[in-house]
């Protein structure tokens, strides 16, 4: 069930106001443990995917999709922000976000994307792409260079203009083509792809997944562990980033 978390939602257990608008999908969310149910009760119109102890005693970590928030154990305070470990300088909140993103990405089967595989694979990245996005096209023109560096690209569709638009129709046509890889290359070169309607496409699912992950621009590159690499990066730069993150 998709539910909106509206700006100005007032908590009923003395929690602060959430000052953002989110849309989340928790069709498979499990119920919270009874001793944390007060958090869900405070936000009755929001599906909270998990509540667990945070790195700070007395503070609970609350996951809403791939977003992380904090609630005091006494139910009096709500916090938006990141927690850093002073000694290691690690962003512990970002680590939790990455785990949430990875769980979302795991919902998409390997065969539900358009894959350009490296013959000597070292890394696999998921790239949310828009057929008409300039930097997406630039990235794809260099697809052989990424593959030569051992980077497999798994494309998912994120037509930024939304449903019912030419970019969305082009993504549907690519999926329905006999060779999706060839069709995607053609579409990104400005060549019209002719394909019969097939038995449904995953474009809507990819698009909603991107929204759940907070994508606002393309290309958006994700490692399997959920780490986000925003925007276009040349083959050498992406390889260096992946090596650095390992």
N, C-alpha and C positions, 0 to 999 in steps of 0.2 A: 504494500500500500504506500503510495506516495503522499506525503503530508507536508504542508508548508510550515516553517518556523517563522512567524511574522515579526517584523520590526515592532518593538514596543510590547512584546508578550510579557505580561506581568506574572511572576511566579507566585504560587499560592503558599509556599512554605518559607517566605521571607527571602527568597533568592533574588539576585539582581536581575535587571532587564537584559535580554539578549538583543544587541543592537545590530543585527544583520538579518538578511533574508536568505534562507537556505531551502533547498528542496532535496529531500532525501528519500531513499528507497530501501525499506527494510522488510521486504516480503519474507525473508528467511531469518529475520532476527529472532533470537531466543529470548525468553523472558528473563528479567533481571533477578538476581538472588533476592529473597524476601527482605533481607536486612538493608538492601540498597533501593528498595521499592519507593522510598520517599523521594528519590531523585526523579523518577518517572512521574510520581504524583505531582511534583512541583511544575512539571511541564506536560500536562495531560494531552496536548495536541501534537506532541513531538515523539517520534519513535527513537528511543535511545538504544543504540546497538550494544553498548557495554558500559558497565561502571566497575572500577577496580581501584585498589589503593594506588596512589601516585607516589613518586619518589619522595615527596615531602609528607612527613607524618601529619595526620589530621586533615589531609586534603585528598579528595577522591578524583580520579581521572575519568572523565565522561566522554565517550565517543559518540558523535553524531555523524554517521557516514565516515568520511575520511578526515573529518575535523575533530580536533581534540580541545576539550574545555576542562575546567576544574571546579569542583564544588566542595565546600567545607563539610566535614563529617557531621557537624551540628545543623546543617541545612540553612545556615544564615547567609552564606556568601557564595557568589558565582564569579569566576575569574576567566577572562579571555587573555591569553598570553602564553609565552613559551617559558619553560623551565630549563635552565642551563646548570650543568655541574661545574662548580668553580674550579675544581682541581684539574679535570680533564678538558674543560671548555666545551664538552659535548652538549648539543641541543637535544635534551631528552624528549621534548615534545615532538620534535621533528622525527625522531626515531619511532615514536608511537604513530605518527602520521604515515610514515613509510610502511609500517606493518599493516595499517588499515588500507592503504592504497594497494599493497601487494595482495591482500585478501580480495579486494574488488577485482583486480586484474586476473586473479585465478579463476574468476567466474567465466571468463572467456576462454573457450577451448582453443587449442593451437590451430585447429582447422577453421576457425571462425574469423581468420584474418587473411590478408594477402601477404604471403611470405616471400622475401627475397633472401635466400639462404647463402651463407658463406660456405665455400667448399671446405675450408679449414676453420671451423667455427670456434671463436674464443669468447664472444659475447653475443647475447641476444637482447635486443631492445624492442619495446613496443612503441610505435610512433603513431599518434593520432594525427591524421592528415586531412586536408581539404584539397580536392582536386584543383580548385581555382586559386589556391593560396600561392603567392609568388615565391616565398621562401620554401614552401613544400615542394614546389616544382624544382627549385634550385637544388634541394637535397636529393630529389629523385634523379636529376641529371647526373649526379655523382654516385649513384647506387653501386656501380661496379667497384668504385674506389673504397666504399665502406666494406663491401664484401671481400675485397682483396686484403683488407686489414683485419679480417676475421670477425666482422660485425654482421650478424644476421638481423635484418630489419623485418619486423612483423607490423604491417600497417593495419590500423583500425580507422574507420571513417568518422570524421567530425566535420561535416559541412557547416561552417560557421553561420551561414545565412538561415539555417534551420529547415524544418520540413516544408515541402511544397515549393521549393526553390530550384533553379537550374542546377546548382551545385549538388543538391540532394539527388536529383534525377540522374546526374552523371555518376554519382556513387552507386546508385541502384543498377545502372547499366553496366558498370564495371563488374559488379558482383555477378550479374546474369550472363556475362560474356563467357564464351567457350574457354578462353585463356584469360584469367583475371590478371595475371602478371602483365601480359601483353596489352590488355585493355587499359590497365592503370597507366602504363607507360605512354600509351597513345593519348589518353585523356589529359595527362599532365603535360603533353606536348601541344595541347590545343586541338587535337583531332577528335571529331565526334565519334563516339562509340555506339554502334548499332547493335542492339541485343534484344531478343524477345523477353517479355516479362517472364521471370522464373517464379518458383514457388516461394515467394517471400525472400527478403534479404535481411541481413543483420544490421543494416545501417541505423535503424531506430535504436537498437540495443547499444550499439557502439556510441551513438550520440548521447544517450542517457547516461551511459557509463562515464563518458567524458565530463558531463555536467556534474555527476556525483563526485568526480575527482577534482572538481573545481577548475577545469580547463577553461581559459578565456581566449587563448590564441593558439595557432598552429604554426609550425609543428610542435607538438608536445611529446617529449621523449621520456620513457620510463624504463628504468632497470627492473629486472624481475623482483628485486627486494623492495620496490615501491619508490625508490629515489627518483625525483623528477629532474630532468634536464630541460630547461625551457628554451624554446627557440631553435633556430638553425645553428649547427656547428659543422665546420668542415670535417672531412674524414679524419684528418690528423688530429684536430682539436677534440673530436668526440672520442677517438681512441685514447688520447691522453687523459681525458676526463674519466673514462671507464677504468683505466689503469689506476688512476689516483683514488677512485672510489672503492677499488677492490680491497 
